[in-house]
Amino acid sequence: MLNAAMILSGMGPLVPVEQMSDWGKYFAAGYAIFSGVVFISTIGIILAPAAHRMLHRFHLEEEKKTPGDL
């Protein structure tokens, strides 16, 4: 579980795990997943205004419908 969490979060495989306690392994796995979620969320919040501006510049917004359209 620890190696999977470390690889999933982009921290890479963890090789010497024999010296860690079981609770240390759970903490490291939870920390890796938590930090990955925080990193992705932060990047999304930072890049959202730029992506919104780019969509407006390229006119990729949804077309406005008139009341007579089906």
N, C-alpha and C positions, 0 to 999 in steps of 0.2 A: 504494500500500500504506500509506503514511504517513497520508494523509487518512482511509482506511478504518479504520485502527487508532485514530486520534484520535477519530473519530465513534463507533466501537464502544465505546470506554471512557468516553464522555461528556464528553470534553475539548473537543469542537467541531472544526470544520474548521481546518486549518492552511494559510494562504494563501501567505505568502512563503517558499517552499521553495527558491528558486533560489540562496540564499546558503549553504545547508547542503551538506556533503559527503555522499557516498553512505553512509558509515559513520555519520554523524550522523543520517541519515534512518532507518537500520536501528535505531539505538539509541533514537531517539524513538518509533518504532513498538513496539519491544519493551517500553520503559518504560511506554507507554500501556496495553498489554495486561496487563503484569504488575501495574500499579497498580490496574487495574480488577478483576482476579482477587483481589488482596489486599483491596480494599474490599468486594467481595461476600462473601468468606469471613468477614471481620471482622463485618460486619453479621449474617450468618447465625449466627455463634457468640454474638453479643450477644443476638439476639432468640430463640434457641432455647429458653431457659428460660421466657420469657414465652409463647411459642407452646405449649409443653408444658403449662404451667399452665392456659392457656385451653382446650386440648383436654380436660383433666381436668374443668374447671369445667362445660363444656357436655356432658360425658359422651359424647364422640365416639370413645372407644376401642373397640376390637373386642370383640364379645361373647364371653364365655367359653363354650366348648363342653363339654358333658358327654360321657362316653365313649359313651353310647348314640346321640348325634347323628351324622348322616351328612353 
